[in-house]
Amino acid sequence: MSKTGLLLIDVQPEWYGPNTDTSKHFPNFQDRLISLLSRCRAKGFHVVHIRAKYDTSPEAKSEYTGWHQEFRRLNPGKPLNLTGEPISWAKELEDGSEPVFIKPTFNGFLGTGLHEYLQKKGIKRLILAGLITSVCVQMTANEAFMRGYEVCVVSEACADRSVERHEAAKLLYSGYIWHDLSLDQIK
């Protein structure tokens, strides 16, 4: 079995839909992500779906909810109550072979059991794609790097709130903590 895993991060309607900045600035994201997913499935890579579900109810207080109030202060109007539901064209296979991890923060490892799953499967190399490049993709990539994985990001299968933010994340971290792969490099 392959030692490579594909992490699809936050491919959810709250982040990519008809009235979002990501769909406006990255109109090819859907086609590119579908292509990446198809290529990775064909190669037998482990496909893992990571989705955000931030429970902001008062009874949901935990070690992972302390950031909610400050986020709302800094980002009025940005969504924080997320469903954890996927976009239909990026869903996991119905046979149960592609696990879904629900994350309570921007980091796909924190509070999810993702690292334990990857270790159990013997995965050493991670390919990341999804939303939002400069936030959840980057924070998950950073944590993967810190845990000793070889980290690759397919930036052409990522999107952000602006092209500038997307390019800034690439400028800061590609070649530093992750490799930027093209779709053509995954055959």
Accessible surface in RSA format (square Angstrom, percent):
REM  Atomic radii and reference values for relative SASA: ProtOr
REM  Chains: A
REM  Algorithm: Lee & Richards
REM  Probe-radius: 1.40
REM  Slices: 20
REM RES _ NUM      All-atoms   Total-Side   Main-Chain    Non-polar    All polar
REM                ABS   REL    ABS   REL    ABS   REL    ABS   REL    ABS   REL
RES MET A   1   184.21  95.4 111.58  73.8  72.63 172.9 103.21  87.7  81.00 107.3
RES SER A   2    28.00  23.7  12.53  16.7  15.47  35.6  19.79  42.1   8.20  11.5
RES LYS A   3   115.94  56.6 111.72  68.6   4.21  10.0  72.36  65.1  43.58  46.4
RES THR A   4    12.35   8.8  12.35  12.5   0.00   0.0   0.00   0.0  12.35  18.7
RES GLY A   5     0.00   0.0   0.00   N/A   0.00   0.0   0.00   0.0   0.00   0.0
RES LEU A   6     0.00   0.0   0.00   0.0   0.00   0.0   0.00   0.0   0.00   0.0
RES LEU A   7     0.00   0.0   0.00   0.0   0.00   0.0   0.00   0.0   0.00   0.0
RES LEU A   8     3.19   1.8   1.61   1.2   1.59   4.0   1.61   1.1   1.59   4.3
RES ILE A   9     0.00   0.0   0.00   0.0   0.00   0.0   0.00   0.0   0.00   0.0
RES ASP A  10     0.56   0.4   0.56   0.6   0.00   0.0   0.04   0.1   0.53   0.5
RES VAL A  11     7.11   4.7   4.84   4.4   2.27   5.5   4.84   4.2   2.27   6.2
RES GLN A  12     0.00   0.0   0.00   0.0   0.00   0.0   0.00   0.0   0.00   0.0
RES PRO A  13    66.24  48.3  57.24  52.2   9.00  32.7  57.58  47.5   8.66  53.8
RES GLU A  14    42.89  24.6  23.60  17.9  19.28  45.9  30.52  59.0  12.37  10.1
RES TRP A  15    20.02   8.0  17.38   8.4   2.64   6.2  18.17   9.7   1.85   3.0
RES TYR A  16    22.11  10.3  18.06  10.3   4.05  10.5  13.14   9.9   8.97  11.1
RES GLY A  17    12.55  15.5   0.00   N/A  12.55  15.5  12.55  34.5   0.00   0.0
RES PRO A  18   137.01  99.9 100.44  91.6  36.57 132.9 112.34  92.8  24.67 153.3
RES ASN A  19   149.42 103.0 111.88 108.1  37.54  90.4  39.76  95.7 109.66 106.0
RES THR A  20    30.81  21.9  22.26  22.6   8.55  20.4  27.59  37.1   3.22   4.9
RES ASP A  21    69.57  48.7  64.31  64.0   5.26  12.4   5.27  12.4  64.30  64.1
RES THR A  22     2.72   1.9   2.43   2.5   0.28   0.7   2.43   3.3   0.28   0.4
RES SER A  23    25.23  21.3  17.13  22.9   8.10  18.7  14.67  31.2  10.56  14.8
RES LYS A  24   143.30  69.9 115.49  70.9  27.81  66.2  79.67  71.7  63.63  67.8
RES HIS A  25    64.66  35.3  48.08  33.4  16.58  42.4  32.16  33.1  32.50  37.8
RES PHE A  26    26.68  13.3  23.07  14.3   3.61   9.4  26.68  16.2   0.00   0.0
RES PRO A  27    95.25  69.4  72.57  66.2  22.68  82.4  75.25  62.1  20.00 124.3
RES ASN A  28    73.46  50.7  73.00  70.5   0.46   1.1   7.74  18.6  65.72  63.5
RES PHE A  29     2.74   1.4   0.21   0.1   2.54   6.6   1.74   1.1   1.01   2.9
RES GLN A  30    64.21  35.9  64.21  46.9   0.00   0.0   7.53  16.0  56.68  43.0
RES ASP A  31   101.48  71.1  94.05  93.6   7.43  17.6  28.94  68.1  72.55  72.4
RES ARG A  32    89.47  37.6  88.30  45.0   1.17   2.8   9.67  13.2  79.80  48.4
RES LEU A  33     0.57   0.3   0.57   0.4   0.00   0.0   0.57   0.4   0.00   0.0
RES ILE A  34    68.83  39.2  67.77  50.5   1.06   2.6  68.10  49.0   0.73   2.0
RES SER A  35    33.09  28.0  26.14  34.9   6.95  16.0  24.75  52.7   8.33  11.7
RES LEU A  36     0.00   0.0   0.00   0.0   0.00   0.0   0.00   0.0   0.00   0.0
RES LEU A  37     7.01   3.9   7.01   5.0   0.00   0.0   7.01   4.9   0.00   0.0
RES SER A  38    65.39  55.3  58.20  77.7   7.19  16.6  25.52  54.4  39.86  55.8
RES ARG A  39    74.07  31.1  69.85  35.6   4.23  10.1  24.66  33.7  49.42  29.9
RES CYS A  40     0.00   0.0   0.00   0.0   0.00   0.0   0.00   0.0   0.00   0.0
RES ARG A  41    77.49  32.5  57.89  29.5  19.60  46.7  32.03  43.8  45.46  27.6
RES ALA A  42    91.95  84.5  47.88  73.9  44.07 100.2  60.53  85.2  31.42  83.2
RES LYS A  43   101.36  49.4  71.69  44.0  29.67  70.6  36.01  32.4  65.35  69.6
RES GLY A  44    32.91  40.6   0.00   N/A  32.91  40.6  31.87  87.5   1.04   2.3
RES PHE A  45    26.32  13.2  16.43  10.2   9.88  25.7  16.43  10.0   9.88  28.3
RES HIS A  46    17.52   9.6  11.81   8.2   5.71  14.6  10.50  10.8   7.02   8.2
RES VAL A  47     5.73   3.8   2.13   1.9   3.60   8.7   2.13   1.8   3.60   9.8
RES VAL A  48     0.00   0.0   0.00   0.0   0.00   0.0   0.00   0.0   0.00   0.0
RES HIS A  49     3.66   2.0   3.66   2.5   0.00   0.0   1.24   1.3   2.41   2.8
RES ILE A  50     0.47   0.3   0.00   0.0   0.47   1.1   0.00   0.0   0.47   1.3
RES ARG A  51    14.49   6.1  14.49   7.4   0.00   0.0   1.68   2.3  12.81   7.8
RES ALA A  52     0.00   0.0   0.00   0.0   0.00   0.0   0.00   0.0   0.00   0.0
RES LYS A  53   105.76  51.6  98.98  60.7   6.78  16.1  45.42  40.9  60.34  64.3
RES TYR A  54     5.12   2.4   1.28   0.7   3.84  10.0   1.96   1.5   3.16   3.9
RES ASP A  55    76.65  53.7  66.49  66.2  10.16  24.0  30.63  72.1  46.03  45.9
RES THR A  56    32.73  23.3   8.96   9.1  23.77  56.6   2.12   2.8  30.61  46.3
RES SER A  57    37.91  32.0  26.53  35.4  11.38  26.2  28.69  61.1   9.23  12.9
RES PRO A  58   106.38  77.5  93.74  85.5  12.64  45.9  98.85  81.6   7.53  46.8
RES GLU A  59   148.83  85.4 112.23  84.9  36.60  87.1  74.37 143.9  74.46  60.8
RES ALA A  60    22.10  20.3   5.79   8.9  16.31  37.1  17.50  24.6   4.60  12.2
RES LYS A  61   159.68  77.9 135.25  83.0  24.42  58.2  85.30  76.8  74.38  79.2
RES SER A  62    62.87  53.1  36.26  48.4  26.60  61.3  46.63  99.3  16.24  22.7
RES GLU A  63   148.97  85.5 105.43  79.8  43.53 103.7  45.62  88.2 103.35  84.4
RES TYR A  64    51.00  23.8  48.97  27.9   2.03   5.3  30.49  22.9  20.50  25.3
RES THR A  65    16.29  11.6  13.10  13.3   3.19   7.6  11.34  15.2   4.95   7.5
RES GLY A  66    68.67  84.7   0.00   N/A  68.67  84.7  46.04 126.3  22.63  50.7
RES TRP A  67    59.44  23.9  50.27  24.3   9.17  21.5  56.53  30.1   2.91   4.7
RES HIS A  68    15.22   8.3  15.22  10.6   0.00   0.0   9.76  10.1   5.46   6.3
RES GLN A  69   153.17  85.6 146.08 106.8   7.09  16.9  52.32 111.4 100.84  76.5
RES GLU A  70    80.54  46.2  79.00  59.8   1.54   3.7  46.42  89.8  34.13  27.9
RES PHE A  71    29.35  14.7  25.51  15.8   3.85  10.0  28.55  17.3   0.81   2.3
RES ARG A  72   107.03  44.9 100.48  51.2   6.55  15.6  47.93  65.5  59.10  35.8
RES ARG A  73   161.29  67.7 135.52  69.1  25.78  61.4  74.49 101.8  86.80  52.6
RES LEU A  74   110.44  61.5  84.27  60.3  26.17  65.8  87.06  61.1  23.38  62.9
RES ASN A  75    40.32  27.8  34.73  33.6   5.59  13.5   4.12   9.9  36.20  35.0
RES PRO A  76   109.63  79.9  84.74  77.2  24.90  90.5  90.44  74.7  19.19 119.3
RES GLY A  77    86.51 106.7   0.00   N/A  86.51 106.7  44.15 121.2  42.36  94.9
RES LYS A  78    77.05  37.6  62.91  38.6  14.14  33.7  17.15  15.4  59.90  63.8
RES PRO A  79    53.93  39.3  42.02  38.3  11.90  43.3  53.36  44.1   0.57   3.5
RES LEU A  80     6.49   3.6   2.47   1.8   4.02  10.1   2.47   1.7   4.02  10.8
RES ASN A  81   101.13  69.7  80.35  77.6  20.78  50.0  34.66  83.4  66.48  64.3
RES LEU A  82     9.05   5.0   0.00   0.0   9.05  22.8   0.83   0.6   8.23  22.1
RES THR A  83    76.42  54.3  63.08  64.0  13.33  31.8  67.56  90.7   8.86  13.4
RES GLY A  84     5.57   6.9   0.00   N/A   5.57   6.9   1.34   3.7   4.22   9.5
RES GLU A  85   105.06  60.3 105.04  79.5   0.02   0.1  36.72  71.0  68.34  55.8
RES PRO A  86    22.16  16.1   9.28   8.5  12.88  46.8   9.28   7.7  12.88  80.0
RES ILE A  87    17.51  10.0  14.06  10.5   3.45   8.3  17.51  12.6   0.00   0.0
RES SER A  88    90.34  76.3  70.65  94.3  19.70  45.4  45.49  96.9  44.85  62.8
RES TRP A  89    59.27  23.8  37.51  18.2  21.76  51.1  38.45  20.5  20.83  33.8
RES ALA A  90     2.27   2.1   0.14   0.2   2.13   4.8   0.25   0.4   2.02   5.4
RES LYS A  91   103.99  50.7  95.86  58.8   8.13  19.4  39.36  35.4  64.62  68.8
RES GLU A  92    48.03  27.6  41.64  31.5   6.38  15.2  11.33  21.9  36.70  30.0
RES LEU A  93    72.78  40.5  68.34  48.9   4.44  11.2  71.00  49.9   1.78   4.8
RES GLU A  94   182.17 104.6 142.32 107.7  39.85  94.9  63.84 123.5 118.33  96.6
RES ASP A  95   110.16  77.2  67.52  67.2  42.64 100.8  49.09 115.5  61.07  60.9
RES GLY A  96    62.78  77.4   0.00   N/A  62.78  77.4  35.45  97.3  27.33  61.2
RES SER A  97    69.03  58.3  39.16  52.3  29.86  68.8  46.53  99.1  22.50  31.5
RES GLU A  98     9.42   5.4   5.88   4.4   3.54   8.4   4.21   8.1   5.22   4.3
RES PRO A  99    33.22  24.2  23.66  21.6   9.56  34.8  33.22  27.4   0.00   0.0
RES VAL A 100    51.97  34.2  24.46  22.1  27.51  66.3  24.46  21.3  27.51  74.6
RES PHE A 101    26.89  13.5  24.65  15.3   2.24   5.8  26.89  16.3   0.00   0.0
RES ILE A 102    74.62  42.5  59.66  44.4  14.96  36.0  59.66  43.0  14.96  40.6
RES LYS A 103     0.00   0.0   0.00   0.0   0.00   0.0   0.00   0.0   0.00   0.0
RES PRO A 104    30.58  22.3  29.20  26.6   1.39   5.0  29.64  24.5   0.94   5.9
RES THR A 105    13.46   9.6  13.46  13.6   0.00   0.0  13.46  18.1   0.00   0.0
RES PHE A 106    40.43  20.2  38.67  24.0   1.76   4.6  38.67  23.4   1.76   5.0
RES ASN A 107    22.37  15.4  22.22  21.5   0.15   0.4   6.79  16.4  15.57  15.1
RES GLY A 108     0.00   0.0   0.00   N/A   0.00   0.0   0.00   0.0   0.00   0.0
RES PHE A 109     8.03   4.0   0.27   0.2   7.76  20.2   0.27   0.2   7.76  22.2
RES LEU A 110    77.62  43.2  75.91  54.3   1.71   4.3  77.62  54.5   0.00   0.0
RES GLY A 111    45.96  56.7   0.00   N/A  45.96  56.7  14.78  40.6  31.18  69.8
RES THR A 112    23.13  16.5   0.01   0.0  23.12  55.1   6.93   9.3  16.20  24.5
RES GLY A 113    34.84  43.0   0.00   N/A  34.84  43.0  24.24  66.5  10.60  23.7
RES LEU A 114     0.08   0.0   0.00   0.0   0.08   0.2   0.00   0.0   0.08   0.2
RES HIS A 115    39.74  21.7  39.35  27.4   0.39   1.0  18.47  19.0  21.27  24.7
RES GLU A 116   112.30  64.5 104.75  79.3   7.55  18.0  66.89 129.4  45.41  37.1
RES TYR A 117    41.24  19.3  35.67  20.3   5.57  14.5  34.79  26.1   6.45   8.0
RES LEU A 118     0.00   0.0   0.00   0.0   0.00   0.0   0.00   0.0   0.00   0.0
RES GLN A 119    90.86  50.8  72.80  53.2  18.06  43.0  25.73  54.8  65.13  49.4
RES LYS A 120   177.71  86.7 139.89  85.8  37.82  90.0  94.59  85.1  83.12  88.5
RES LYS A 121    87.62  42.7  72.46  44.5  15.17  36.1  22.45  20.2  65.18  69.4
RES GLY A 122    18.15  22.4   0.00   N/A  18.15  22.4  18.06  49.5   0.10   0.2
RES ILE A 123     0.93   0.5   0.00   0.0   0.93   2.2   0.00   0.0   0.93   2.5
RES LYS A 124   132.57  64.7 128.94  79.1   3.63   8.6  84.74  76.3  47.84  51.0
RES ARG A 125    63.54  26.7  63.54  32.4   0.00   0.0  21.98  30.0  41.56  25.2
RES LEU A 126     0.00   0.0   0.00   0.0   0.00   0.0   0.00   0.0   0.00   0.0
RES ILE A 127     0.03   0.0   0.03   0.0   0.00   0.0   0.03   0.0   0.00   0.0
RES LEU A 128     0.00   0.0   0.00   0.0   0.00   0.0   0.00   0.0   0.00   0.0
RES ALA A 129     0.00   0.0   0.00   0.0   0.00   0.0   0.00   0.0   0.00   0.0
RES GLY A 130     0.00   0.0   0.00   N/A   0.00   0.0   0.00   0.0   0.00   0.0
RES LEU A 131     0.00   0.0   0.00   0.0   0.00   0.0   0.00   0.0   0.00   0.0
RES ILE A 132     5.79   3.3   5.56   4.1   0.23   0.5   5.56   4.0   0.23   0.6
RES THR A 133     2.01   1.4   1.12   1.1   0.89   2.1   1.12   1.5   0.89   1.4
RES SER A 134    34.63  29.3  15.50  20.7  19.13  44.1  15.78  33.6  18.85  26.4
RES VAL A 135    25.66  16.9  25.31  22.9   0.36   0.9  25.66  22.3   0.00   0.0
RES CYS A 136     4.84   3.7   4.84   5.4   0.00   0.0   0.00   0.0   4.84   5.2
RES VAL A 137     1.96   1.3   1.96   1.8   0.00   0.0   1.96   1.7   0.00   0.0
RES GLN A 138    15.63   8.7  14.87  10.9   0.76   1.8  13.42  28.6   2.22   1.7
RES MET A 139    89.11  46.1  86.11  57.0   3.00   7.1  75.76  64.4  13.35  17.7
RES THR A 140     0.00   0.0   0.00   0.0   0.00   0.0   0.00   0.0   0.00   0.0
RES ALA A 141     0.00   0.0   0.00   0.0   0.00   0.0   0.00   0.0   0.00   0.0
RES ASN A 142    55.24  38.1  55.24  53.4   0.00   0.0   7.31  17.6  47.92  46.3
RES GLU A 143    39.25  22.5  39.25  29.7   0.00   0.0   1.19   2.3  38.06  31.1
RES ALA A 144     0.00   0.0   0.00   0.0   0.00   0.0   0.00   0.0   0.00   0.0
RES PHE A 145    83.82  41.9  75.78  46.9   8.04  20.9  75.78  45.9   8.04  23.0
RES MET A 146   134.01  69.4 100.72  66.7  33.29  79.3  81.28  69.1  52.73  69.9
RES ARG A 147    95.50  40.1  66.45  33.9  29.05  69.2  21.85  29.9  73.65  44.6
RES GLY A 148    68.15  84.0   0.00   N/A  68.15  84.0  36.09  99.0  32.06  71.8
RES TYR A 149    11.58   5.4   4.02   2.3   7.56  19.7   5.11   3.8   6.48   8.0
RES GLU A 150    82.69  47.5  71.34  54.0  11.35  27.0  34.16  66.1  48.53  39.6
RES VAL A 151     3.21   2.1   0.00   0.0   3.21   7.7   0.00   0.0   3.21   8.7
RES CYS A 152     1.40   1.1   1.40   1.6   0.00   0.0   0.00   0.0   1.40   1.5
RES VAL A 153     0.26   0.2   0.26   0.2   0.00   0.0   0.26   0.2   0.00   0.0
RES VAL A 154     0.00   0.0   0.00   0.0   0.00   0.0   0.00   0.0   0.00   0.0
RES SER A 155     7.16   6.0   6.78   9.0   0.38   0.9   0.02   0.1   7.13  10.0
RES GLU A 156    57.22  32.9  47.91  36.2   9.32  22.2  24.95  48.3  32.27  26.3
RES ALA A 157     0.00   0.0   0.00   0.0   0.00   0.0   0.00   0.0   0.00   0.0
RES CYS A 158     1.71   1.3   0.00   0.0   1.71   4.0   0.00   0.0   1.71   1.8
RES ALA A 159     0.00   0.0   0.00   0.0   0.00   0.0   0.00   0.0   0.00   0.0
RES ASP A 160     0.00   0.0   0.00   0.0   0.00   0.0   0.00   0.0   0.00   0.0
RES ARG A 161    45.74  19.2  42.03  21.4   3.71   8.8  18.88  25.8  26.86  16.3
RES SER A 162    23.12  19.5  23.12  30.9   0.00   0.0  20.26  43.1   2.86   4.0
RES VAL A 163    64.58  42.5  64.21  58.1   0.36   0.9  64.21  55.8   0.36   1.0
RES GLU A 164   128.91  74.0 120.53  91.2   8.39  20.0  69.48 134.4  59.43  48.5
RES ARG A 165    99.60  41.8  95.28  48.6   4.33  10.3  38.21  52.2  61.39  37.2
RES HIS A 166     8.62   4.7   8.62   6.0   0.00   0.0   2.16   2.2   6.46   7.5
RES GLU A 167    79.80  45.8  77.08  58.3   2.73   6.5  36.75  71.1  43.05  35.2
RES ALA A 168    45.97  42.3  41.89  64.6   4.08   9.3  45.40  63.9   0.57   1.5
RES ALA A 169     5.16   4.7   1.65   2.5   3.51   8.0   4.58   6.5   0.58   1.5
RES LYS A 170    50.99  24.9  48.47  29.7   2.52   6.0  17.31  15.6  33.68  35.9
RES LEU A 171   154.20  85.9 128.55  92.0  25.64  64.5 136.23  95.7  17.97  48.4
RES LEU A 172   112.34  62.6  97.17  69.5  15.17  38.1  99.54  69.9  12.81  34.5
RES TYR A 173    69.92  32.6  69.92  39.8   0.00   0.0  26.45  19.9  43.47  53.6
RES SER A 174    40.88  34.5  22.42  29.9  18.46  42.5   7.96  16.9  32.92  46.1
RES GLY A 175    72.92  89.9   0.00   N/A  72.92  89.9  36.98 101.5  35.95  80.5
RES TYR A 176   165.73  77.4 143.12  81.4  22.61  58.8  97.70  73.4  68.03  83.9
RES ILE A 177    16.54   9.4   9.80   7.3   6.74  16.2  13.18   9.5   3.36   9.1
RES TRP A 178     7.18   2.9   2.98   1.4   4.19   9.8   5.50   2.9   1.68   2.7
RES HIS A 179   100.01  54.7  97.44  67.7   2.57   6.6  61.28  63.2  38.73  45.1
RES ASP A 180    52.58  36.8  26.92  26.8  25.66  60.7  12.87  30.3  39.71  39.6
RES LEU A 181    22.10  12.3  19.55  14.0   2.55   6.4  20.45  14.4   1.65   4.4
RES SER A 182    41.28  34.9  38.17  50.9   3.11   7.2  34.93  74.4   6.35   8.9
RES LEU A 183    18.13  10.1  18.13  13.0   0.00   0.0  18.13  12.7   0.00   0.0
RES ASP A 184    95.51  66.9  93.75  93.3   1.75   4.1  23.27  54.8  72.24  72.0
RES GLN A 185   115.25  64.4  81.70  59.7  33.55  79.9  34.32  73.1  80.93  61.4
RES ILE A 186     5.14   2.9   3.43   2.6   1.71   4.1   5.14   3.7   0.00   0.0
RES LYS A 187   171.84  83.8 138.40  84.9  33.44  79.6 108.50  97.7  63.34  67.5
END  Absolute sums over single chains surface
CHAIN  1 A     9375.3       7289.9       2085.5       5132.2       4243.2
END  Absolute sums over all chains
TOTAL          9375.3       7289.9       2085.5       5132.2       4243.2
